[in-house]
Amino acid sequence: MPLIEQLKVARDFGFKIPDTLISTDSLKIKNFFKEHDKIIGKAVKHGFYSQQNLVKIALTKELSEEHITDLASYAPIPMIYQKKINKTYDLRITVIGDKVFPYSSFFTGTYYKPG
């Protein structure tokens, strides 16, 4: 299920979803950054894009003011921007048929994962 749809389903089931913006509009993204102390950016799809004959990837990560100032070099593709939530662990649950596979990972620092 695509991430945008996952967010909608989770919200519909009552999960708390951080403030979220899905956009390529630099003004909206800059305003969203100003509204929140810290934000995360993640690709809507795979995160790959080409720039000057190079294939690049927009990773899921906390964004700095430098990223926001130069959005074209960070991610010229549709991105999901969310208010950063400080967390101590990440919980993932996969359901295959009638089997449930929970997984958690604990963090001691900044966490980056491919988008």
Secondary structure, DSSP 4 states (H G I P E B T S, - for coil): --HHHHHHHHHHTT-----EEEE--HHHHHHHHHHSSSEEEEESS--EEEETTEEEE--BEEEPHHHHHTHHHH--S-EEEEE----SEEEEEEEETTEEEEEEEE-SS---B--
